[in-house]
Amino acid sequence: MDAWHRHWLGRAQTATNRQELTSIASDAARALGFERFCYLQSTWLLNSRAVVLTLHNHLISPPPHDLSRADADPAIAHCRFSNLPFVWQACANGAGWAQGASSPRALGVRGIFSLTRDGPPPDDGELQHVEPLLSLVSKAIHDAMLRIERPARSEALTEREREVLRWTAVGKTSTEVAQILTVSENTIKFHIKNATHKLGVANKTAAVVKAVLMGLLH
């Protein structure tokens, strides 16, 4: 890793907001031979496709990926389950490269980082040269977004609220969670109501998805 990339990595690791991280990711994209980048963060927990975080510098054309049509996007289909690179040929959004990213700090959360340009897609020789750096950049952006968007644990959920959401995440009903924790079903509903209010969501499914994305359930 040369001095520029060490400097860039240091900037990513100390970024404090989305605007700053957008500038940092844009610089990396240009240095690696691409004009645009897009980062998506999501989880498919409980069959949800909720997207909490999106970052990109596509100022004129829309970002190339739409998680509402994930099954029709081969890049997303690949990156949902793999951290290996995915290259696509020229299309309406140009040619590009995408890679999935994950972190032990937020299990169940997937980041998808893609780079696009108007020229030809990267060939084998180019990929061999830049792939290690592309992998480093995608992981750094993913980790930075987790850190920037993650609230202090003490300001989010209580341990009991997290415990209830953990059981909900594996498909347990309120009645079943109450039996497991040997409390009343009303108590479980009380904790779920508090969690949904704190997380700013409408129901327990959304609460589980957002808590996972924020790294609060491990």
N, C-alpha and C positions, 0 to 999 in steps of 0.2 A: 504494500500500500504506500503510495507516494505522499508527499507533504500536503498536496491539495486535498486528497481524500481523507487524510487524518484531520485536517482542519474542518472539512465539511462534516465529518462524523461528530466532531466536537460541537459544532453548531446544532446539529440535530439532537444531540443528547442534552443540550441546555435550552432548547426552544421552550417558550412559555405560553404560546398561543397559536391558534390556527393560522393567522395572517403571517406570522413569522415562519411557521413551518411550510406554508405554501411557497414563500420565497426561497426557502432552503431546498425544497423538492424541485422547484423550477430550475434552480442553478444546477442541481445534479442531473436533471433530464438533459439540459443543453450540453453539459460536459460529456455526457455519454452518447451524444449524437441524436437526440430526440428533441422535438419542439414542445410536446405537451405531456402532461402526466395526469393520472387519475388514481385516487386512492378511495377504496370503499371498505367499510368495516361492518360486519354483520355476523349473525348466528342463525342457524337453521333449527334451533332448539324448539321443541314442541311444534314442529312444522311451520314455524314462523319465518318470514323473510324480512323482518323489520330491519331497516337500515337506520342506525342512529348517527353514524358519522360518514361524511363525504367530504373529500378535499380534492380540488383540481384547479388547473389553470387554463381550461378550455373557455376562452373569452368570447369566441364567435360561434363555433359549432358546439353542440351539446357533448357531454362526456360520452365515451364510446360504449359504456356499460350501463345496463339498467337491470337492477336486481328484481324488479317486478316481472321481468321476462328472463329469469335466470336459466330456465330450461332451454331457451333458444339461443343462449350466448355460450359458445364453446369455450371461451376464455374463463368465464365464471364457473362453468361446469367442471373445468379442469382444476382451477385454483381452489375450489371448495374443499378438495381432498388432497391436493398435492402442493408441495413447495418447489417443484421443478418448473422451469420456465416454459411458457407457452407462446409460440410465435404465430401470428396470423398474416395472411397476404393482404394486399391492398384492397380496401373497400371504401365506402362512403366517408369513413372517419380516418382513412389513411392506413398505413401498415403499422404493426406494432408488436410489442412484447409485453407479457404479463406474468406475474408470479404471485403465488399465495404466500402468506406469512402467518405465523402463529407465535405465541409466547406462553411459557409456563405461568406467567403472572395472570393470565386471563384465559383459562381453559374453556374451550367451546367457542371461542371468538376467532373468526378468520378475517385477516386483512387481505385485500386484493390490490396490488399496486401494478399499474400498467403505464407504459410509455408508448406514445404514437408519434409518427412523423409523416410528412407528405411524400417522402421518397420511398424507395424500395424497402421491403422488410429486411431485417438483419439476416445475413447469410451465416453459414456454419463458421467461417473464419472470424467474422465479427463477434458472433456469440461466444466463441471460445475465448476471445480476448476480453470481452467486457462482462461475461456472465458472473464471475465472482464478485465484481463490483455492483452489478445489478442486484444480486442476492443481498449484499450488504446494505444497499440503499433501501430496498423494500423492507427488510427487517428493521432498520433504523427508523423509518417513517412509521411503521406499525407500532414499535415500542414507544416512540415519541407521542403518538396519538393516544395510546393507552394512558400514558403518564399525564398528558395535558388535560384529558377529559375526565380522569378518575378523581372523584372527590376524596377528601380525607375520610377514612373508614368511620371515625367517630361522628362525622357529620351526616352519614348516610343511614345505614340500617343497624338495628340492634342485633346481637347474636341470635336471639330467638326469632326475629324476623327473617334473618338469613337462613336459619335452620328450616323454617316453614317453607321458604321459597326453594330451598334445595330439594325437599321432598316433593314439592309441586313440580319441579323441573323434571323429575323422573316419572311423572304421570300420576302421582297419588292425588286422590280427591281430598277435600277438606275433612271428610269423615275418616278417611284412612289415616291422614296425618294426625288427627286428634287421637286415634287409637295408638299410633306409634309413639306419640309423645305423652300419652296418658293425661290428656287434658280434654276439656269440652270442645265441641265443634265451634261453639260461639267464640271461644278463645282463639282458635285458629283463624276464624273469619276476622276477628279484631286485629290480629297481627298482619293479615293480608291487606286489610283496609289501610292500616298505618303505612305499610310498605308501598302500596300504590300511591298514596298521598305524597310520601317523601320523594318518590321517584318521578312524580308528575305524569303518571300514566292512568289509563282508564280501567284496566282490569288486571287480574292476576297473571294472565299469560304475558301481557305486555310488561308487567313488573319483573317476571322471571327473565324475559329476554333482555331487558335493559340492565338488570342486575348482573347478568352474565357478561354482557358487553362492557360493563364497568369494572369487571373483575372482583365482584363482591361476594361471590358464592363459593370460593375455595379457601 
